[in-house]
């Protein structure tokens, strides 16, 4: 069963009862095996294990137990799938080690099929060091040994934690924390006196199964590479890819988490640049070329919405690095790409296309955060006369992330600091709420209910299905029905719906006649 099977209040109540019953004598169901294209290799497939809804809830319960226990035990520079941490903190740490401390030799680690080759017995033995509750260990073992179903046939699982499960990321972090401790014991965790005697000064930065190690010399890097390979083989039953595990100098540059990081020296000044990698740029250009074909067949506003979704995702991720030149180049590429698509669609002369389909951003109804700009770009008018414009990379401000605070949200003192910190309090949920307010012209006194309704309807009118844009949205009531609860626990009335202005006026007139 999927989320679509639990849309009614009765189905959700039944799910709660099933989970309560299952947790008393929990037996995990086999996961459903599906294959998706790899992000960095579209021709290859990545195996995912999709658990049932009941198993997802049970896994989230286990995750909520493990996370507070292990958050304080994790390496300080492990950034994957941990609260108040992200990829940009990892990139900032890398820049700090190269730029400030001159760790210029890098070991790029590539573990062969990490999630598919985790030794389950070793993982359980690591968990037993900290967790003495046999019931919890038994539940985790049951999840790992549940097996999978592929094309209607059951297969047993002897290795790995299936990707796609809620609990797999934290189990992977617990497993690879052994590697972090091994590297840290050589230098980072030593006292100042012991550091002076250390043979290999080194640091590790890890995000999930992507890790890089920093050393002072090439000899140290080669030695550490061999030691890590031996440690993974003997202690964790994992193997490094001989072709992809490289020793690189900072001046040559290396790819990490989508960025290409290298040290750049000019006129005696040294900087560490983190730019979008060539692979990331090429993949994105291919995506734009594919999605822009919609301009030739689909309604213009729908094609613009599809492209803007991809543009915004790429820009928001990479604007935390040195991406200004990349953004300008992509804007140039995208302008000509859309221009040629529109020429094929309209069969009009180039000059007519450039004049007819270009607007200024202060006219855009779909990009209110660019309203201050008077730059031009391609766009379309909808049936109500609102302009929907193509987004522009150059209008995204380049910002560099702060260092990770290293605070533990499960410690009272640290949690008070996090709650009192203004920047960290601006979570993605608050950012999303403010974006919705700007996008649809909602005032600050609009309640969470109404914003939830707009999201619930995927920004579509409940009557005619048109796109709800700024100045063309009205939330109103239908005859009363039972309510449902939002993910935050508040009561969201089912009879609260969002409509476009024209449909709402028609409803009002019809009610008056009745």
C-alpha positions, -999 to +999 in steps of 0.1 A: +000+000+000+011+036-007+003+071+006-026+073-018-043+045+002-043+066+034-060+099+023-091+095+044-094+099+082-107+063+086-077+048+067-053+068+088-069+057+120-067+021+108-030+026+101-024+039+136-040+009+151-020-014+128+012+003+139+004+000+176-004-037+172+027-043+151+051-027+176+042-053+202+053-082+181+070-066+151+078-086+120+090-066+091+076-073+056+099-078+026+108-046+008+098-040-028+129-038-051+128-011-077+156+003-099+162+040-108+189+056-129+220+067-110+223+105-108+259+106-120+255+077-144+221+077-161+229+045-181+234+026-148+207+016-123+206+020-086+186-006-065+161+007-040+142-012-014+108+004-007+092-007+026+054-008+033+037+021+050+036+002+083+073-006+081+082+030+073+064+041+105+082+014+125+115+024+110+109+060+118+103+050+154+136+032+155+153+062+139+139+085+166+154+062+192+188+058+176+194+094+166+195+110+201+217+081+213+243+083+185+242+120+176+267+128+204+289+098+194+293+107+157+324+122+143+322+161+144+328+163+106+304+137+094+276+158+078+253+133+061+217+128+073+223+146+106+202+174+122+214+210+115+240+197+090+242+196+052+264+194+022+274+230+023+288+226+058+310+198+045+322+220+016+330+248+040+351+224+062+370+213+031+378+249+021+389+256+057+413+227+058+429+235+024+430+273+028+437+278+064+457+247+074+474+239+041+463+203+039+470+201+002+470+164-005+436+147-007+426+110-007+393+107-025+376+075-011+352+055-032+336+025-014+322-001-038+284-004-033+284+007+003+248+003+012+246-030-006+276-045+011+272-035+048+279-066+069+248-070+090+264-090+118+292-064+122+266-036+122+246-054+149+277-059+170+285-022+168+250-014+179+253-038+209+282-018+223+258+010+231+223-005+231+216-031+258+179-035+250+177-068+232+142-060+220+154-031+200+183-051+186+159-078+176+136-053+158+166-039+138+178-074+130+143-082+117+143-051+095+177-061+080+167-097+074+133-090+060+143-099+024+129-083-008+104-090-035+114-084-071+091-093-100+069-113-077+097-135-063+111-134-027+148-131-022+167-133+011+191-104+021+224-114+036+243-081+031+234-044+031+208-020+044+183-014+015+184+021+002+150+037+004+143+028+040+139+054+067+164+039+090+191+030+065+209+065+065+215+064+103+226+028+102+250+037+075+264+066+096+268+043+126+287+018+105+311+043+088+317+061+120+342+033+126+362+047+097+359+082+111+372+070+145+401+052+128+413+083+110+406+106+140+427+084+162+458+091+141+458+129+147+425+147+152+415+132+186+451+133+200+463+157+227+487+185+215+517+165+228+505+133+211+500+153+179+536+164+179+546+128+179+521+117+152+536+104+120+506+112+097+487+145+104+453+140+087+416+149+088+385+133+073+353+150+060+325+126+052+289+129+039+272+095+040+295+072+020+313+101+002+345+109+021+378+127+016+409+126+037+434+155+040+472+151+045+503+173+043+523+152+019+519+128-010+538+101+009+514+104+038+484+103+015+496+071-003+503+054+031+469+064+045+452+052+014+467+017+019+458+017+056+422+027+050+418+000+024+432-026+049+410-013+077+378-014+056+386-049+044+395-064+078+371-046+101+341-036+080+342-061+051+342-033+026+363-026-005+377+006-021+374+010-058+410+009-071+401+030-101+381+057-083+401+061-051+426+087-060+454+108-044+451+144-057+468+177-051+446+207-041+460+227-071+447+200-095+412+200-080+388+172-071+350+166-072+331+164-039+293+166-035+287+181-069+314+208-065+349+209-080+373+222-053+408+234-060+433+258-047+440+289-068+470+311-064+476+344-082+501+372-075+509+356-041+473+354-030+457+320-024+420+311-025+401+279-024+374+278-051+343+255-049+326+256-083+300+234-098+317+204-113+319+197-150+298+166-146+271+185-126+270+212-152+268+188-182+240+168-165+221+199-159+225+212-195+212+178-207+182+181-184+175+216-197+178+205-233+154+176-227+128+196-207+129+226-230+113+205-257+080+211-238+081+246-252+074+232-287+043+212-277+029+222-242+012+254-231+039+281-225+031+286-188+034+249-181+067+246-199+080+276-180+070+261-147+088+229-155+120+247-164+119+270-134+116+241-111+149+227-124+166+261-125+156+270-089+169+236-076+203+240-093+207+276-083+197+272-047+222+244-042+253+259-061+249+295-051+267+286-018+299+283-038+319+302-064+292+299-090+289+334-105+307+325-138+288+292-141+255+310-136+263+336-163+273+308-187+241+289-180+219+320-185+235+325-219+230+288-228+194+288-216+185+320-234+196+306-268+181+272-261+146+287-254+150+311-283+155+283-307+126+262-292+103+292-296+114+298-332+105+262-340+072+265-322+060+297-338+077+297-372+082+334-368+113+355-377+139+358-349+133+395-343+096+389-338+102+360-313+126+381-293+102+410-290+069+392-286+080+367-259+103+388-237+092+407-206+107+424-176+110+407-143+090+435-125+060+422-145+064+385-135+036+371-115+054+338-109+087+352-096+079+378-070+113+375-054+128+389-087+104+419-088+132+445-082+150+435-114+142+452-147+161+426-167+144+409-196+138+372-203+113+349-220+078+345-207+042+338-215+009+354-205-019+331-192-056+335-198-060+360-171-031+382-184-006+373-158+030+370-170+049+338-163+086+343-169+116+320-172+139+321-141+174+336-143+205+322-126+222+356-125+195+369-101+204+344-074+227+359-048+259+341-041+261+333-003+288+314+015+277+291+043+288+295+079+308+267+096+287+240+113+280+249+149+287+214+162+258+217+186+238+186+195+201+193+194+195+165+219+215+182+247+195+208+267+222+235+266+229+231+229+192+230+221+187+263+240+215+278+219+201+265+187+166+278+196+180+312+204+201+315+172+182+335+147+199+321+116+194+285+125+158+292+135+150+301+099+144+264+090+133+252+056+097+250+068+096+287+078+114+296+045+088+277+026+059+294+044+073+328+036+079+319+000+042+308-003+032+341+012+052+361-014+042+338-043+004+341-037+003+376-022-008+364+012-006+388+041+011+378+074-022+373+092-031+344+069-033+313+090-014+281+085-047+265+074-050+285+043-013+280+033-017+243+038-048+243+015-028+259-013-001+233-009-026+204-006-042+214-040-008+216-057-015+253-064-045+244-086-080+258-085-104+233-069-130+241-096-114+247-130-079+234-122-060+265-134-027+276-118-031+297-087-008+327-089-003+359-070-035+380-068-056+352-082-063+330-052-092+329-027-097+304+001-133+297+012-155+271+028-178+244+014-205+227+035-190+213+067-174+178+067-151+159+090-116+174+094-081+159+090-049+166+108-018+182+091+017+168+096+022+193+124-009+180+142-033+210+137-068+204+125-072+212+088-109+213+077-117+193+046-142+219+036-115+246+032-106+249-005-087+273-027-101+287-060-093+313-085-111+346-083-134+340-113-146+306-100-152+320-066-173+348-080-194+323-100-199+303-068-211+334-049-235+344-077-249+308-077-254+308-039-272+341-041-296+328-068-303+297-047 
